[in-house]
């Protein structure tokens, strides 16, 4: 498989990974209201990154299948990924530690915000790889 098809496929997987990480607290925390508070505190709601990831799936797939100009799709995916990572990082550094500690005794929740930041980095990385494979930069 050549890089012009592999890169957007990896991008789709990265977008789905972000969506999975965003859904994780709903699976491990007993109270959905606590998860709402967790996501609602901080500088910006990280669920916005979920919207960027959903759009990213469509953009990567359209570029891969040449339903849209691949160069345009690669640039759009890179931009969506950078904004998503910025949103996630802003939220991760501004969410109060007391909200994280009070939410659950699960260790998963303690490290969740940083796992989300790392997962969100996959989207712009795949967008940059797709751009590079197309010879855009």
Secondary structure, 3 states (H helix, E strand, C coil): CCHHHHHHHHHHHHHHHHHHHHHHHHHHCCCHHHHHHHHHCCCCCCHHHHHHHHHHHHHHHHHHCCCCCHHHHHHHHHHHHHHHHHHHHHHHHHCCHHHHHHHCCCHHHHHHHHHHHHHHHHHHHHHHHHHHHHCCC
